[in-house]
């Protein structure tokens, strides 16, 4: 028999109520833990309107969120501001290296960061992000997350980041602009130096640009081998004169026709194909990257209360589903998947076939701070 408590705090009650609402615990457990077994009828009527949110009236200031281009629902962000009175200032970066450099320089004023899987251990080691207090955003339920994507955010049993979404790095081709049909990274760089010269963009991001070039040569996406990196540099320097641009915000060039092919992430591919069906997304047959982006709270965040209120808001399944529909990136949250329309769940850009995913690699932590790769990227950009 479940022991009924003589007293339960408001915080504990709200946490247990939220667990029950999400289906994480049984009705019997909830009633037993809270001691409200005799109030079942009343609760069943009242519960739909109850939300265990931090008191929005107590929030103030501005929330600073640092993320990637084309990677959030403006409607959701506006709704958060309407509910809380806290405006969101969005800082957009093109690479994790830029984010790290900015944080190490200090005084960013950031509250929430969207780091990629391979960077989290470095951020934690440098004491740049705080251990997350999961009680402060009960809308997040680790039991509902795909276990494939939970590892990077938890270090030594402590959660420093929670999954936002996951995806791949491939390339997108405007099939109305070219008859070229690249299917590998080897094809990508050959077409860039040949028929598509002047019409291609690569990321302003060493992980993916160096990694994809490495795959085209038959090496690991994460190689730090000096001889292999020398070959990668030779390829990239030879490619540089043929590029339209080096940018992580490549949608404008693809949309206006300045570029016909671009190194591309899942969310951008989904958005471009949704609006322009001639945009064809490909994963290199020779490999590439699979990634998981996360939410983290900056150590010493100036608006920590708003940061946790934001996480609780944005990870609520109904809100998160709108987020996924807006930016087109697959979610690891089983509750959200149930709310998504069929056209998203059956979209091969978001959910590629298993054999296409099997050849992909996660970014490695060493690449974030590896000086050889950083110097290679710098020489490539300045060439």
Buried (B, 14 or more C-beta within 10 A) or exposed (E): EEEBEEEBEEEBBBBBBBBBBBEBBEEEBBBBBBBBBEEEEEBEEEEEEEBBBBEBEEBEEBBBBBBBBBBBBEEBBEBBBEEBEBBBEEBBBBBBBBBBEBBEEEEBEBBBBBBBBBBBBBBBEEEBBBEBEBEBBBBBBBEBBBEEBBEBBBBEEEBBBBBBBBBBBBBBBBBEBBEBEBBBBBBBBBBBBEEBBEBBBBBBBBBBBBBBBBBBBEBBBBBBEEEBBEBBBEBBEEBBEBBBBBBBBBBEBBBEEBBBBBBBBBBBBBBBBEEBEEBBBBBBBBBBBBBBBBBBBBBEBBBBBBBBBBBBBBBBBEBBBBBBBBBBBBBBBEBBBEBBEEEBEEBEBBBBEEEBEEBBBBBBBEBBBBEBBBEBBEEBEEE
